Amino acid sequence: MNTHLEPALDKVLLEPLVQAALVEDLGRRGDVTSQATIPADKQAKLQIRARQAGVICGMDVARLSFAAVDEQIEFVAQVQDGERVTAGTVLAIVSGNARHLLTAERTALNFLTHLSGIATATQQIVDSVAEYPAQITCTRKTIPGLRTLQKYAVRCGGGRNHRLGLDDAILIKDNHIAIAGDIQTAIKQAQDFAGHLIPIEVEVDTLEQLQLALDAGVSLVLLDNMSPDTLSEAVVMCQGRAQTEASGGITPETVQAAAKSGVDFIAMGYLTHSTTALDIGLDFSA
């Protein structure tokens, strides 16, 4: 169990996502296959089961997927978000009108498999760098409309969230610097704008840029696409002056090398745009 898991997302955030997914799936005529093959009053009991080991995420959104189709469906969870499971583990037992169960099946599983895949990959990466101080964070490279859920899945896997949106913090990147004129001008303008309530981070590509950023007085630097050796040099330069975050194409194969440099954070777009769904199925119980 992930003992540091934050509270589950409120259903007011989840219900619009579930409704949109169901509307997309039901189309103009609804579930014609279930209508054609299953008597209207037929009852059934099914099990949601993990077909491979992993970390579970999305139990609430799965439950809401069934409830949105039929409030009378009973959803009995056997695990909770953030829990590690083995292949064959029953995640939930759902029972009620058979047509309605099958109508909600794919929407519930789409959420569960995708989010559990993110949580599983995050946990594996967090475990792989556990001996180092670096904390694993996600990015804004998310599927439009699903960012809240995807970032929640990262937390379920033991990771941390970077910005949820553009309004969270000021992150000065290469294009901001280019348009502003130079890195010091961009930082000065950001400091004048932010006051004391908005954090400022600046992206640097070289140690020369890093020195300029440190001299300007930033407290967090994003070290973009630097080699492990350069990252190590950057960490030494930043000690006592700024926190460090490695970023730029970091994968499960390269994350340990980045962590060894001593950075405080490692930002990985991989977590939300390249992970594989966890295999989860809905099985009929005779």
Secondary structure, 3 states (H helix, E strand, C coil): CCCCCCCCCCHHHHHHHHHHHHHHHHCCCCCHHHHHHCCCCCEEEEEEEECCCEECCCHHHHHHHHHHHCCCCEEEECCCCCCEECCCCEEEEEEEEHHHHHHHHHHHHHHHHHHHHHHHHHHHHHHHCCCCCCEEECCCCCCCCCHHHHHHHHHHCCCECCCCCCCCCEEECHHHHHHHCCHHHHHHHHHHHHCCCCCEEEEECCHHHHHHHHHHCCCEEEEECCCHHHHHHHHHHHCCCCEEEEECCCCCCCHHHHHHCCCCEEECCHHHHCCCCCCEEEEECC
